[in-house]
Amino acid sequence: MSLIDLTKNAILINVALFATAALGVWLSGMKLSQYVDEIADRTGIGKAFAGALLLGGATSLPEIATTVTASLSGAAVMAGTNLFGGVVMQIAVLAAVDAILLRGKPLTFFSPKAALLMQGVLLILMIAVAMAALVTGELFAVGGVGFWPVFLAAIYAVGLWVLFRYDGESRWKPAGEVEQPPESAKDLKDSHHAKFAGVSTARIGWRFALAALGVLLFGVFVARSGEAIATQSGIGQGFVGATLVALATSLPEVSTTFSAVRFGAYSMAAANILGTNSIEIALFLPSDIAYRDGPIFDALDPSVGLLGALGIVATCIYLWGILERRDRTIWGMGIDSAIVLTVYLGGMVLFYFL
C-alpha cells in the first residue's frame, strides 16, 4: 500500500471519528433546552438568564473541550479560530432556525426582551476587546498566562452578574403588540410540561448534568479528530477550526435552539446563542492556561480578526432586529436572518482566501 493510500485511509478514519463524535454531541444536546426551560419555570429565574448561564454554559462544553485540548497539543491557531469562528457561526444558527421553523414572522419579532439587548452589548464589548488583543499582542504575562484573557474573563463575570440582576427587573419595555407563540408552539410547550409533571426538580437537574457530560466527552473527540484532519488534509488549522470544528461544537446550540423555538421559548433560544458566544470569548483564559508555548494571542494571525469583525456585524444585525421588531420576511425568514446568513457565507469565503 502506497503512502498516499495510507494517508487517505487515515483521513477517512478521522472523518468517521469526527462524524461519530459530532453525532454524540448532537444527541447529548437535544434535551438540554427542555431541561433548562423546566428548571427556569420551577425556580423562577429569568428565561434570558437561564438561557445565558445554564443552557449557554452547557452547550459551550464542546468549545471548552476542543479549545483546551487543542491548546494543550500546541494547536493554538485552531483553538483561537474555533472561538472566533464559533461566534458568527452560532448566530447563523439562529438565522437557519428562523428560516426552518418560523415561516410567518421573524424570530426577533417574538423576542422583545431587554436582557437580550444587554447580552448582545456584552458580546460586542468582549469581541472588541479580543480584537484589540490581536492587534496589540499580549501586554504582559504572569506564569505563562497573559493579561488579555484574564481581562476578558473578568468582563464576562461582571456582565453575567449585571444580567442576573437586570433580568428580573427590566427597566425597558417594548412598545406595541407583544406577539405570543403560535398555537403549535403552545401545544408543544404544554406537552413538554406534562411530560415532566411527575419528575422532581432534582432528577431534572441530574438529567441535565448527564446530558452536559455527554456533550463534554464527545467534544474532546471532536477536537482531536478535527486537528488530525487539518494536519493530514493540508487544509490548515485556521480554516478547519473556523468551519469544521466550529460547526461540530455548535451542534448543541443547533439542537437546543431548534428545540426551544419549537415549543415557543424564543427568548431562551436567542439568549442561548448570545450567552454561548460570550462564553466563547471568555474561554481564551483556559485556552491560554493550557497553551504552554507562550501567550495564545501572540500565536494567532491578525487575519483571525476578520472572524471577530463578522461576529460583531452579525450580533449588531440581530440587536437591530430585536429593537425594530419588523414583521416582514424574505425567503421565508426575517430580513435580519437573511442578512446574517449572507454575511456569514461571504465572510467564510473571504477568510478562506486570506
N, C-alpha and C positions, 0 to 999 in steps of 0.2 A: 504493500500500500504506500502510495507516494505521500510526501509531506503535505501537499495540497489537500489530498483526501483526508489526512488526519486532522488538518485544520478545519475542514468543512464539518467533519464529524463532531469535533469539539464545539464548534459554534452551534450545531444542531442540538447537542446535548444541553448546552447552556440556555438556548432558546426554549427548549422544553422545560427546563428547570424554572426559568423565568416565568413562563406561562402558567406553570403549576402553582408557583408561589403567588403570582398575581391573582389567580383564581381563589387561593386561600385567603388572601387579603380581602377580596370582594365578598366572599361568603361570610367571613368573620364580621365584616362591617355592615351587613344587610340589616341586622336587627337593632343596631345601636341607636338610631334615631327614635325608634318606638320606645326603647327603654328610657331614653333621656326625656322624651315627651311625657311619659308616665311619671317619672321622678319629679319633673318640674311641676306637674299638676298636683301631685301629692304633697310636695314640700312647700309650694307657694313661691319658689324662686322664679324670677322673670324668665320668660322663654328666650329672650335675646341673650341674657347672661348664661342660661343653661346651654344654649347653642354654642356660645363662645368658649365657655370653660369645659363643660363635660363632653359635649359632642365634638367640639373643636379639638380638645385635648386628646380624646380617644382616637379620632381619625388622623391625628398628627403622629401617632405612634410609628407608622411606617417611615415617615420622614425622620423621626428620631433614630430609628434603626438603621436606615440607609445612610444618613449623613454621618452618624458616629462610626458605623462600620467602614464606610469609605474613607473617613478621616484617619481612622486607626491604621488602615492599609496604605496610607500616603496619597490616596486619590482625592486631593483637596479640590481639584477642578470639578470633578463630578459632584462632590458634596455641595460646593457653592452654587453651581449651575442648577442643581436639583432644587435648592432652596429658592433661588430667584425665579427659576422657570416654573416651579410649582405654584407660585402666586398667581401669575397670569393664566396658567392652565386651569386652575380651580375656579377662577372667575368665568372662564369659558365653559366650565361645567354647569354653572348657573344658567348661562345662556342656552346650553343644549337642553337642560331640563325644562326651561321655559318653552323652547320650541316643541318638545315632545309631548309634554303634559298639559300645558295651558295654551290652548289654541284660540281662546276667545279674547283674553286680555293679558297684558304683560305681567310678569311675576312681580315687578316693582310696584304695580298698582295695588297689590294686596299686602304690601309690607311698609305701611306708613309709621314706622317706629323710630323715635328719636335716638334710641340706643343704637340702632344700626348706623345712623349717621356718625355717631361718636366712634363706633368701631372702625368705620371707613377712614375717618380722620386719623385715628391712631395708626392704622395700617400705612397710610400715606406718609405719616411722620417717620415711622420706622424704616420704610423703604428709602426715604430721602436720606436719613442718617447712614444707612448701609451703603448707599451710593457715594456719600461723602467719604466713607471709609475706603471705598475702592479707589477714589481719586487721590486721597492724601496718603494712603498706606497706613500702616499701624504707627501710632504716635509713640507708644512705649508698651512694654510687656513685663509682667511680673510672673516668674515661674513658668514662662512659656505661654501665658495667657495674656492676650492683648487688651487694650483699653476699650476699643470699639465694641467687641462682643459683650463685655460686661455692661457697657452703657446701654446697648440695645435691650439686654435682658431687664435692666432697671426700668427703662421706659415701658416695657411690656407689663411689668409688675404693677407700676403705678397706674397705668391705663386700665388694667383689669380691676383694680380697687375702685377707681372712679366710675367705671361702668357698672359695677355691682351696686354702688350707692345710687347711681342715677336711674338704673333700670326700674327700680321700684317706685320712683317718684319723678317721672318725667315732667320737665317744665316747658316742653314744646309739644303742641298737639297739631295734627294735620287738619286743615280746613276742608270743607266739603264732605261728600259722602265717603264713608269708610266701608268698602265692599266686604261682604262676608264670603267665606269659602263656598264654592259651588256645592250643590246638594250631594253629588257623588263623593266629594271630599268629606262632607259632614258624616255621611253614612259610613265611610271607611274609618273615620275617627271614632265614631260610636262603637263600631265593631271592634276596633282596637282596644278601647277601654273595657268593653265587655269581656274580651279575651283575657285581660289581666285582672279582672274583678276579684277573683279568688286567690290571687298571688300576692304575697306580702311584699312590702316595700324592700325589706332586707333581701328577699330572694331575687327581686328585680335587680337590686344592686349587685348581687353575686353574678347574675347572668350578664350584666353589663361588664363586669370585671373580666369574666371569662372570654367574652367576645373581644374585648380590648386586648387581652393577652394573645389571642389568636392573630389579631392584626399585627401586633408587635413581632411575634415569632416569624410569621411569613414575610414580614418586611425585611428581616435580616437576609433571607434567601434572595429576595428581590435585589438587594444591594449587591450581593456577591455575584450573582449571575449577570446583572447589568454591567458591572465593572469588567467581568470576563468577556462579555460580548463586545464592549468598547475596545478592549485590547486586541482581541482576535480578529475582529472585522476591520479594524483600522479606521472606523468612522470617527473615533475620538471621544474622550471622556466628556468634553463640554457639550456637544450636541446630544449624545446619548443621555447625559444627566438632565438636560433641559427638556427632553422629549420622552424617551422610552421609560427611564426610571421615574421621572416626574409623573408620567401617565399612570404607571403601576401603583405608585404610592398615593395617587389621587383616587384610586378605586373606592376606598371607604367613603370619601366625600361624594363620589358619584352615587353610590348605593344609598347612603344616608340622606343625601339631599333629595334624591328621587323619591325615597320613601316618605320623607317629611312633606314634600309638596303633594304627594298623592292623598294624604289624609288632612290636608289643609293647614299644616304648620308652616306657613310661608315665611314668617319672620324668623323662625328657628332655622329654616333651610338657609336663608341668607346669612344669619348670624354664624352658622356652622362654617360657611366658606370664609367669611371675613375673619372670624376668630381663628380658624386654622391658618390663614395666611399670616396673621400677626405672630402666631407661634412659630411659623416657618422662619421668620426673620430673627426671632429670639433664639432659635436653635443654632445660630452662629456661635453662641457661647459653648455648648457642649461639643460642637464640632472643633472649635479652637482648642479646647482642653484635650480632645482625642488626637488632634494632629500635632505630631511631635517634631516636625521639621521646620518649625517657625510659626509666626502668626499666620492664620489662614487667609486673611485679607491680602497679605503680601504675595500669596501663591496664586491669586486669581488674576486673570487677564482683564484689563479695563473694558473689553468688549462685553463682559458679563453685565455691565451697567445698562446695556440695551434691554435685557430682561427686566431689570428693575424699573426702567422707564415704561416698559409695556405694562407692568403691574400697576404703576401709578395711573396711567392713562385708563386702563380698564376699570380700576376702582372708581376713578372720578366719573366715568360714564354711568356706572351703576348708582352712585350717590346722586347724580343729576336726575336719573330716572326716579329714584325714591322721592326726591324733593318735588319734581314736576308732576309725578303721578299721571302721566298721559296714558290714556287707554287705547291708543291706536297701535296696530300691529302691522308687521311686514313679514312676508314669507312664513306666516303662522307663528310669529314670536314678536315680543316687544321690540321697538326700534332700537332701544339701548342694547338689547341682547344681540341683535343683528350687527350692530357696530362693534361690539366686543368680539364676536366671532371673526369679523373681518380683520380687526386689529391683531388678534391672536395669530391667525393663519399668515397674514402678511409679515408679522414680526418674526415668526419662526423661519420663514423663507429667508428673510434678511439676515437673521442670526446664523443660519447655516452657511451663507456665503461669507460671513465675517471670519 
